[in-house]
């Protein structure tokens, strides 16, 4: 059995909209499942530095 917890996270509105869209597009039960998929993908990445050190600020001025 999975050991899921409820967590309160602060994300940007555009990120929530993307998670909502991905959940609809891939017929996931909810946006939380979309986020868990993204997190699992990042966790299994062979290149941890690419995940955390590459700047991907889409909303930066």
N, CA, C and O atoms as a Maestro MAE file, in Angstrom:
{
 s_m_m2io_version
 :::
 2.0.0
}

f_m_ct {
 s_m_title
 :::
 protein
 m_atom[244] {
  # First column is atom index #
  i_m_mmod_type
  r_m_x_coord
  r_m_y_coord
  r_m_z_coord
  i_m_residue_number
  s_m_chain_name
  s_m_pdb_residue_name
  s_m_pdb_atom_name
  i_m_atomic_number
  :::
  1 25 0.840 -1.183 0.000 1 A "UNK " " N  " 7
  2 3 0.000 0.000 0.000 1 A "UNK " " CA " 6
  3 2 0.882 1.242 0.000 1 A "UNK " " C  " 6
  4 15 1.924 1.273 0.655 1 A "UNK " " O  " 8
  5 25 0.467 2.244 -0.723 2 A "UNK " " N  " 7
  6 3 1.209 3.502 -0.796 2 A "UNK " " CA " 6
  7 2 1.117 4.242 0.530 2 A "UNK " " C  " 6
  8 15 0.125 4.133 1.251 2 A "UNK " " O  " 8
  9 25 2.149 4.982 0.833 3 A "UNK " " N  " 7
  10 3 2.199 5.751 2.073 3 A "UNK " " CA " 6
  11 2 2.049 7.228 1.743 3 A "UNK " " C  " 6
  12 15 2.990 8.004 1.908 3 A "UNK " " O  " 8
  13 25 0.873 7.613 1.278 4 A "UNK " " N  " 7
  14 3 0.614 8.996 0.879 4 A "UNK " " CA " 6
  15 2 0.293 9.850 2.095 4 A "UNK " " C  " 6
  16 15 -0.296 9.380 3.069 4 A "UNK " " O  " 8
  17 25 0.690 11.110 2.019 5 A "UNK " " N  " 7
  18 3 0.362 12.089 3.041 5 A "UNK " " CA " 6
  19 2 -0.254 13.301 2.366 5 A "UNK " " C  " 6
  20 15 -0.050 13.510 1.170 5 A "UNK " " O  " 8
  21 25 -0.992 14.089 3.097 6 A "UNK " " N  " 7
  22 3 -1.478 15.373 2.603 6 A "UNK " " CA " 6
  23 2 -0.405 16.407 2.883 6 A "UNK " " C  " 6
  24 15 0.136 16.469 3.987 6 A "UNK " " O  " 8
  25 25 -0.101 17.218 1.884 7 A "UNK " " N  " 7
  26 3 0.924 18.246 2.049 7 A "UNK " " CA " 6
  27 2 0.412 19.551 1.475 7 A "UNK " " C  " 6
  28 15 -0.271 19.569 0.451 7 A "UNK " " O  " 8
  29 25 0.744 20.625 2.134 8 A "UNK " " N  " 7
  30 3 0.403 21.946 1.652 8 A "UNK " " CA " 6
  31 2 1.631 22.508 0.955 8 A "UNK " " C  " 6
  32 15 2.680 22.676 1.577 8 A "UNK " " O  " 8
  33 25 1.506 22.801 -0.341 9 A "UNK " " N  " 7
  34 3 2.619 23.305 -1.135 9 A "UNK " " CA " 6
  35 2 2.244 24.622 -1.784 9 A "UNK " " C  " 6
  36 15 1.094 24.835 -2.166 9 A "UNK " " O  " 8
  37 25 3.215 25.496 -1.905 10 A "UNK " " N  " 7
  38 3 2.988 26.769 -2.579 10 A "UNK " " CA " 6
  39 2 3.568 26.657 -3.987 10 A "UNK " " C  " 6
  40 15 4.767 26.444 -4.161 10 A "UNK " " O  " 8
  41 25 2.695 26.803 -4.994 11 A "UNK " " N  " 7
  42 3 3.134 26.769 -6.388 11 A "UNK " " CA " 6
  43 2 2.520 27.963 -7.117 11 A "UNK " " C  " 6
  44 15 1.574 28.589 -6.639 11 A "UNK " " O  " 8
  45 25 3.075 28.254 -8.263 12 A "UNK " " N  " 7
  46 3 2.559 29.361 -9.079 12 A "UNK " " CA " 6
  47 2 1.240 28.950 -9.733 12 A "UNK " " C  " 6
  48 15 1.002 27.769 -9.986 12 A "UNK " " O  " 8
  49 25 0.396 29.931 -10.000 13 A "UNK " " N  " 7
  50 3 -0.890 29.657 -10.647 13 A "UNK " " CA " 6
  51 2 -0.705 28.910 -11.970 13 A "UNK " " C  " 6
  52 15 -1.445 27.969 -12.259 13 A "UNK " " O  " 8
  53 25 0.267 29.319 -12.762 14 A "UNK " " N  " 7
  54 3 0.497 28.682 -14.060 14 A "UNK " " CA " 6
  55 2 0.906 27.217 -13.888 14 A "UNK " " C  " 6
  56 15 0.592 26.379 -14.733 14 A "UNK " " O  " 8
  57 25 1.597 26.916 -12.809 15 A "UNK " " N  " 7
  58 3 1.974 25.523 -12.534 15 A "UNK " " CA " 6
  59 2 0.736 24.701 -12.197 15 A "UNK " " C  " 6
  60 15 0.598 23.568 -12.657 15 A "UNK " " O  " 8
  61 25 -0.158 25.263 -11.401 16 A "UNK " " N  " 7
  62 3 -1.404 24.566 -11.068 16 A "UNK " " CA " 6
  63 2 -2.247 24.354 -12.321 16 A "UNK " " C  " 6
  64 15 -2.833 23.288 -12.506 16 A "UNK " " O  " 8
  65 25 -2.307 25.360 -13.169 17 A "UNK " " N  " 7
  66 3 -3.066 25.232 -14.412 17 A "UNK " " CA " 6
  67 2 -2.487 24.129 -15.288 17 A "UNK " " C  " 6
  68 15 -3.235 23.383 -15.919 17 A "UNK " " O  " 8
  69 25 -1.160 24.018 -15.332 18 A "UNK " " N  " 7
  70 3 -0.506 22.972 -16.126 18 A "UNK " " CA " 6
  71 2 -0.820 21.595 -15.548 18 A "UNK " " C  " 6
  72 15 -1.137 20.665 -16.290 18 A "UNK " " O  " 8
  73 25 -0.733 21.465 -14.216 19 A "UNK " " N  " 7
  74 3 -1.064 20.179 -13.588 19 A "UNK " " CA " 6
  75 2 -2.515 19.804 -13.862 19 A "UNK " " C  " 6
  76 15 -2.812 18.643 -14.142 19 A "UNK " " O  " 8
  77 25 -3.416 20.773 -13.782 20 A "UNK " " N  " 7
  78 3 -4.828 20.526 -14.102 20 A "UNK " " CA " 6
  79 2 -4.975 20.022 -15.537 20 A "UNK " " C  " 6
  80 15 -5.689 19.054 -15.801 20 A "UNK " " O  " 8
  81 25 -4.284 20.699 -16.458 21 A "UNK " " N  " 7
  82 3 -4.371 20.334 -17.879 21 A "UNK " " CA " 6
  83 2 -3.800 18.940 -18.125 21 A "UNK " " C  " 6
  84 15 -4.373 18.172 -18.897 21 A "UNK " " O  " 8
  85 25 -2.690 18.603 -17.487 22 A "UNK " " N  " 7
  86 3 -2.089 17.286 -17.671 22 A "UNK " " CA " 6
  87 2 -2.980 16.188 -17.101 22 A "UNK " " C  " 6
  88 15 -3.078 15.102 -17.671 22 A "UNK " " O  " 8
  89 25 -3.627 16.475 -15.975 23 A "UNK " " N  " 7
  90 3 -4.546 15.496 -15.386 23 A "UNK " " CA " 6
  91 2 -5.715 15.222 -16.333 23 A "UNK " " C  " 6
  92 15 -6.135 14.078 -16.503 23 A "UNK " " O  " 8
  93 25 -6.231 16.285 -16.945 24 A "UNK " " N  " 7
  94 3 -7.331 16.101 -17.914 24 A "UNK " " CA " 6
  95 2 -6.845 15.374 -19.158 24 A "UNK " " C  " 6
  96 15 -7.477 14.421 -19.613 24 A "UNK " " O  " 8
  97 25 -5.731 15.822 -19.703 25 A "UNK " " N  " 7
  98 3 -5.209 15.264 -20.953 25 A "UNK " " CA " 6
  99 2 -4.917 13.770 -20.836 25 A "UNK " " C  " 6
  100 15 -5.206 13.004 -21.755 25 A "UNK " " O  " 8
  101 25 -4.347 13.360 -19.713 26 A "UNK " " N  " 7
  102 3 -3.955 11.967 -19.539 26 A "UNK " " CA " 6
  103 2 -4.926 11.177 -18.671 26 A "UNK " " C  " 6
  104 15 -4.624 10.075 -18.212 26 A "UNK " " O  " 8
  105 25 -6.103 11.770 -18.457 27 A "UNK " " N  " 7
  106 3 -7.194 11.117 -17.730 27 A "UNK " " CA " 6
  107 2 -6.736 10.583 -16.369 27 A "UNK " " C  " 6
  108 15 -7.025 9.447 -15.995 27 A "UNK " " O  " 8
  109 25 -6.017 11.436 -15.648 28 A "UNK " " N  " 7
  110 3 -5.565 11.106 -14.301 28 A "UNK " " CA " 6
  111 2 -6.666 11.460 -13.312 28 A "UNK " " C  " 6
  112 15 -7.513 12.301 -13.616 28 A "UNK " " O  " 8
  113 25 -6.674 10.848 -12.156 29 A "UNK " " N  " 7
  114 3 -7.751 11.124 -11.206 29 A "UNK " " CA " 6
  115 2 -7.787 12.559 -10.691 29 A "UNK " " C  " 6
  116 15 -8.853 13.075 -10.355 29 A "UNK " " O  " 8
  117 25 -6.611 13.210 -10.630 30 A "UNK " " N  " 7
  118 3 -6.565 14.573 -10.128 30 A "UNK " " CA " 6
  119 2 -5.180 15.172 -10.394 30 A "UNK " " C  " 6
  120 15 -4.250 14.452 -10.757 30 A "UNK " " O  " 8
  121 25 -5.046 16.495 -10.213 31 A "UNK " " N  " 7
  122 3 -3.750 17.140 -10.433 31 A "UNK " " CA " 6
  123 2 -2.648 16.636 -9.490 31 A "UNK " " C  " 6
  124 15 -1.468 16.683 -9.837 31 A "UNK " " O  " 8
  125 25 -3.027 16.160 -8.313 32 A "UNK " " N  " 7
  126 3 -2.027 15.625 -7.385 32 A "UNK " " CA " 6
  127 2 -1.316 14.417 -7.999 32 A "UNK " " C  " 6
  128 15 -0.114 14.237 -7.805 32 A "UNK " " O  " 8
  129 25 -2.056 13.596 -8.734 33 A "UNK " " N  " 7
  130 3 -1.438 12.442 -9.408 33 A "UNK " " CA " 6
  131 2 -0.454 12.922 -10.461 33 A "UNK " " C  " 6
  132 15 0.619 12.338 -10.614 33 A "UNK " " O  " 8
  133 25 -0.798 13.973 -11.188 34 A "UNK " " N  " 7
  134 3 0.123 14.536 -12.186 34 A "UNK " " CA " 6
  135 2 1.409 14.997 -11.516 34 A "UNK " " C  " 6
  136 15 2.499 14.768 -12.041 34 A "UNK " " O  " 8
  137 25 1.292 15.644 -10.366 35 A "UNK " " N  " 7
  138 3 2.475 16.099 -9.641 35 A "UNK " " CA " 6
  139 2 3.308 14.913 -9.160 35 A "UNK " " C  " 6
  140 15 4.536 14.953 -9.243 35 A "UNK " " O  " 8
  141 25 2.662 13.856 -8.658 36 A "UNK " " N  " 7
  142 3 3.412 12.677 -8.215 36 A "UNK " " CA " 6
  143 2 4.175 12.047 -9.369 36 A "UNK " " C  " 6
  144 15 5.289 11.560 -9.175 36 A "UNK " " O  " 8
  145 25 3.600 12.045 -10.558 37 A "UNK " " N  " 7
  146 3 4.287 11.507 -11.736 37 A "UNK " " CA " 6
  147 2 5.531 12.333 -12.043 37 A "UNK " " C  " 6
  148 15 6.601 11.782 -12.301 37 A "UNK " " O  " 8
  149 25 5.384 13.657 -12.014 38 A "UNK " " N  " 7
  150 3 6.525 14.549 -12.268 38 A "UNK " " CA " 6
  151 2 7.613 14.332 -11.216 38 A "UNK " " C  " 6
  152 15 8.795 14.254 -11.552 38 A "UNK " " O  " 8
  153 25 7.219 14.235 -9.952 39 A "UNK " " N  " 7
  154 3 8.191 14.019 -8.878 39 A "UNK " " CA " 6
  155 2 8.908 12.681 -9.029 39 A "UNK " " C  " 6
  156 15 10.121 12.601 -8.831 39 A "UNK " " O  " 8
  157 25 8.169 11.635 -9.379 40 A "UNK " " N  " 7
  158 3 8.803 10.329 -9.576 40 A "UNK " " CA " 6
  159 2 9.781 10.360 -10.738 40 A "UNK " " C  " 6
  160 15 10.844 9.743 -10.678 40 A "UNK " " O  " 8
  161 25 9.424 11.074 -11.789 41 A "UNK " " N  " 7
  162 3 10.332 11.206 -12.929 41 A "UNK " " CA " 6
  163 2 11.621 11.913 -12.495 41 A "UNK " " C  " 6
  164 15 12.718 11.477 -12.844 41 A "UNK " " O  " 8
  165 25 11.487 12.984 -11.746 42 A "UNK " " N  " 7
  166 3 12.668 13.713 -11.266 42 A "UNK " " CA " 6
  167 2 13.497 12.845 -10.325 42 A "UNK " " C  " 6
  168 15 14.726 12.874 -10.379 42 A "UNK " " O  " 8
  169 25 12.842 12.081 -9.471 43 A "UNK " " N  " 7
  170 3 13.561 11.225 -8.517 43 A "UNK " " CA " 6
  171 2 14.371 10.144 -9.209 43 A "UNK " " C  " 6
  172 15 15.407 9.725 -8.693 43 A "UNK " " O  " 8
  173 25 13.918 9.688 -10.366 44 A "UNK " " N  " 7
  174 3 14.627 8.614 -11.064 44 A "UNK " " CA " 6
  175 2 15.591 9.140 -12.120 44 A "UNK " " C  " 6
  176 15 16.214 8.359 -12.838 44 A "UNK " " O  " 8
  177 25 15.713 10.444 -12.214 45 A "UNK " " N  " 7
  178 3 16.634 11.027 -13.184 45 A "UNK " " CA " 6
  179 2 18.065 10.678 -12.807 45 A "UNK " " C  " 6
  180 15 18.461 10.791 -11.647 45 A "UNK " " O  " 8
  181 25 18.828 10.255 -13.796 46 A "UNK " " N  " 7
  182 3 20.231 9.915 -13.560 46 A "UNK " " CA " 6
  183 2 21.071 11.168 -13.338 46 A "UNK " " C  " 6
  184 15 22.154 11.104 -12.756 46 A "UNK " " O  " 8
  185 25 20.568 12.296 -13.800 47 A "UNK " " N  " 7
  186 3 21.336 13.540 -13.710 47 A "UNK " " CA " 6
  187 2 20.661 14.506 -12.744 47 A "UNK " " C  " 6
  188 15 19.927 15.404 -13.158 47 A "UNK " " O  " 8
  189 25 20.912 14.315 -11.469 48 A "UNK " " N  " 7
  190 3 20.311 15.148 -10.429 48 A "UNK " " CA " 6
  191 2 20.672 16.621 -10.605 48 A "UNK " " C  " 6
  192 15 19.850 17.496 -10.335 48 A "UNK " " O  " 8
  193 25 21.875 16.895 -11.047 49 A "UNK " " N  " 7
  194 3 22.288 18.291 -11.249 49 A "UNK " " CA " 6
  195 2 21.436 18.947 -12.329 49 A "UNK " " C  " 6
  196 15 21.087 20.121 -12.211 49 A "UNK " " O  " 8
  197 25 21.103 18.213 -13.366 50 A "UNK " " N  " 7
  198 3 20.267 18.772 -14.435 50 A "UNK " " CA " 6
  199 2 18.889 19.151 -13.902 50 A "UNK " " C  " 6
  200 15 18.291 20.126 -14.356 50 A "UNK " " O  " 8
  201 25 18.392 18.389 -12.949 51 A "UNK " " N  " 7
  202 3 17.078 18.666 -12.375 51 A "UNK " " CA " 6
  203 2 17.120 19.919 -11.497 51 A "UNK " " C  " 6
  204 15 16.224 20.760 -11.567 51 A "UNK " " O  " 8
  205 25 18.174 20.042 -10.662 52 A "UNK " " N  " 7
  206 3 18.183 21.093 -9.654 52 A "UNK " " CA " 6
  207 2 19.097 22.278 -9.944 52 A "UNK " " C  " 6
  208 15 18.945 23.326 -9.317 52 A "UNK " " O  " 8
  209 25 20.023 22.148 -10.857 53 A "UNK " " N  " 7
  210 3 20.939 23.257 -11.104 53 A "UNK " " CA " 6
  211 2 20.679 23.990 -12.412 53 A "UNK " " C  " 6
  212 15 21.186 25.094 -12.610 53 A "UNK " " O  " 8
  213 25 19.904 23.399 -13.301 54 A "UNK " " N  " 7
  214 3 19.555 24.061 -14.544 54 A "UNK " " CA " 6
  215 2 18.453 25.086 -14.257 54 A "UNK " " C  " 6
  216 15 17.421 24.742 -13.681 54 A "UNK " " O  " 8
  217 25 18.667 26.321 -14.652 55 A "UNK " " N  " 7
  218 3 17.686 27.377 -14.396 55 A "UNK " " CA " 6
  219 2 16.558 27.268 -15.416 55 A "UNK " " C  " 6
  220 15 16.791 27.282 -16.625 55 A "UNK " " O  " 8
  221 25 15.331 27.159 -14.907 56 A "UNK " " N  " 7
  222 3 14.148 27.043 -15.768 56 A "UNK " " CA " 6
  223 2 13.073 28.022 -15.318 56 A "UNK " " C  " 6
  224 15 11.896 27.663 -15.282 56 A "UNK " " O  " 8
  225 25 13.436 29.199 -14.990 57 A "UNK " " N  " 7
  226 3 12.477 30.172 -14.486 57 A "UNK " " CA " 6
  227 2 11.662 30.738 -15.640 57 A "UNK " " C  " 6
  228 15 12.115 31.636 -16.350 57 A "UNK " " O  " 8
  229 25 10.462 30.208 -15.821 58 A "UNK " " N  " 7
  230 3 9.610 30.627 -16.928 58 A "UNK " " CA " 6
  231 2 8.920 31.956 -16.659 58 A "UNK " " C  " 6
  232 15 8.444 32.612 -17.586 58 A "UNK " " O  " 8
  233 25 8.866 32.357 -15.379 59 A "UNK " " N  " 7
  234 3 8.172 33.587 -15.041 59 A "UNK " " CA " 6
  235 2 9.093 34.701 -14.572 59 A "UNK " " C  " 6
  236 15 8.628 35.737 -14.098 59 A "UNK " " O  " 8
  237 25 10.396 34.491 -14.703 60 A "UNK " " N  " 7
  238 3 11.336 35.516 -14.234 60 A "UNK " " CA " 6
  239 2 11.343 36.713 -15.181 60 A "UNK " " C  " 6
  240 15 11.170 36.573 -16.392 60 A "UNK " " O  " 8
  241 25 11.544 37.871 -14.606 61 A "UNK " " N  " 7
  242 3 11.642 39.096 -15.418 61 A "UNK " " CA " 6
  243 2 13.067 39.347 -15.840 61 A "UNK " " C  " 6
  244 15 13.344 40.329 -16.527 61 A "UNK " " O  " 8
  :::
 }
 m_bond[243] {
  # First column is bond index #
  i_m_from
  i_m_to
  i_m_order
  :::
  1 1 2 1
  2 2 3 1
  3 3 4 2
  4 3 5 1
  5 5 6 1
  6 6 7 1
  7 7 8 2
  8 7 9 1
  9 9 10 1
  10 10 11 1
  11 11 12 2
  12 11 13 1
  13 13 14 1
  14 14 15 1
  15 15 16 2
  16 15 17 1
  17 17 18 1
  18 18 19 1
  19 19 20 2
  20 19 21 1
  21 21 22 1
  22 22 23 1
  23 23 24 2
  24 23 25 1
  25 25 26 1
  26 26 27 1
  27 27 28 2
  28 27 29 1
  29 29 30 1
  30 30 31 1
  31 31 32 2
  32 31 33 1
  33 33 34 1
  34 34 35 1
  35 35 36 2
  36 35 37 1
  37 37 38 1
  38 38 39 1
  39 39 40 2
  40 39 41 1
  41 41 42 1
  42 42 43 1
  43 43 44 2
  44 43 45 1
  45 45 46 1
  46 46 47 1
  47 47 48 2
  48 47 49 1
  49 49 50 1
  50 50 51 1
  51 51 52 2
  52 51 53 1
  53 53 54 1
  54 54 55 1
  55 55 56 2
  56 55 57 1
  57 57 58 1
  58 58 59 1
  59 59 60 2
  60 59 61 1
  61 61 62 1
  62 62 63 1
  63 63 64 2
  64 63 65 1
  65 65 66 1
  66 66 67 1
  67 67 68 2
  68 67 69 1
  69 69 70 1
  70 70 71 1
  71 71 72 2
  72 71 73 1
  73 73 74 1
  74 74 75 1
  75 75 76 2
  76 75 77 1
  77 77 78 1
  78 78 79 1
  79 79 80 2
  80 79 81 1
  81 81 82 1
  82 82 83 1
  83 83 84 2
  84 83 85 1
  85 85 86 1
  86 86 87 1
  87 87 88 2
  88 87 89 1
  89 89 90 1
  90 90 91 1
  91 91 92 2
  92 91 93 1
  93 93 94 1
  94 94 95 1
  95 95 96 2
  96 95 97 1
  97 97 98 1
  98 98 99 1
  99 99 100 2
  100 99 101 1
  101 101 102 1
  102 102 103 1
  103 103 104 2
  104 103 105 1
  105 105 106 1
  106 106 107 1
  107 107 108 2
  108 107 109 1
  109 109 110 1
  110 110 111 1
  111 111 112 2
  112 111 113 1
  113 113 114 1
  114 114 115 1
  115 115 116 2
  116 115 117 1
  117 117 118 1
  118 118 119 1
  119 119 120 2
  120 119 121 1
  121 121 122 1
  122 122 123 1
  123 123 124 2
  124 123 125 1
  125 125 126 1
  126 126 127 1
  127 127 128 2
  128 127 129 1
  129 129 130 1
  130 130 131 1
  131 131 132 2
  132 131 133 1
  133 133 134 1
  134 134 135 1
  135 135 136 2
  136 135 137 1
  137 137 138 1
  138 138 139 1
  139 139 140 2
  140 139 141 1
  141 141 142 1
  142 142 143 1
  143 143 144 2
  144 143 145 1
  145 145 146 1
  146 146 147 1
  147 147 148 2
  148 147 149 1
  149 149 150 1
  150 150 151 1
  151 151 152 2
  152 151 153 1
  153 153 154 1
  154 154 155 1
  155 155 156 2
  156 155 157 1
  157 157 158 1
  158 158 159 1
  159 159 160 2
  160 159 161 1
  161 161 162 1
  162 162 163 1
  163 163 164 2
  164 163 165 1
  165 165 166 1
  166 166 167 1
  167 167 168 2
  168 167 169 1
  169 169 170 1
  170 170 171 1
  171 171 172 2
  172 171 173 1
  173 173 174 1
  174 174 175 1
  175 175 176 2
  176 175 177 1
  177 177 178 1
  178 178 179 1
  179 179 180 2
  180 179 181 1
  181 181 182 1
  182 182 183 1
  183 183 184 2
  184 183 185 1
  185 185 186 1
  186 186 187 1
  187 187 188 2
  188 187 189 1
  189 189 190 1
  190 190 191 1
  191 191 192 2
  192 191 193 1
  193 193 194 1
  194 194 195 1
  195 195 196 2
  196 195 197 1
  197 197 198 1
  198 198 199 1
  199 199 200 2
  200 199 201 1
  201 201 202 1
  202 202 203 1
  203 203 204 2
  204 203 205 1
  205 205 206 1
  206 206 207 1
  207 207 208 2
  208 207 209 1
  209 209 210 1
  210 210 211 1
  211 211 212 2
  212 211 213 1
  213 213 214 1
  214 214 215 1
  215 215 216 2
  216 215 217 1
  217 217 218 1
  218 218 219 1
  219 219 220 2
  220 219 221 1
  221 221 222 1
  222 222 223 1
  223 223 224 2
  224 223 225 1
  225 225 226 1
  226 226 227 1
  227 227 228 2
  228 227 229 1
  229 229 230 1
  230 230 231 1
  231 231 232 2
  232 231 233 1
  233 233 234 1
  234 234 235 1
  235 235 236 2
  236 235 237 1
  237 237 238 1
  238 238 239 1
  239 239 240 2
  240 239 241 1
  241 241 242 1
  242 242 243 1
  243 243 244 2
  :::
 }
}
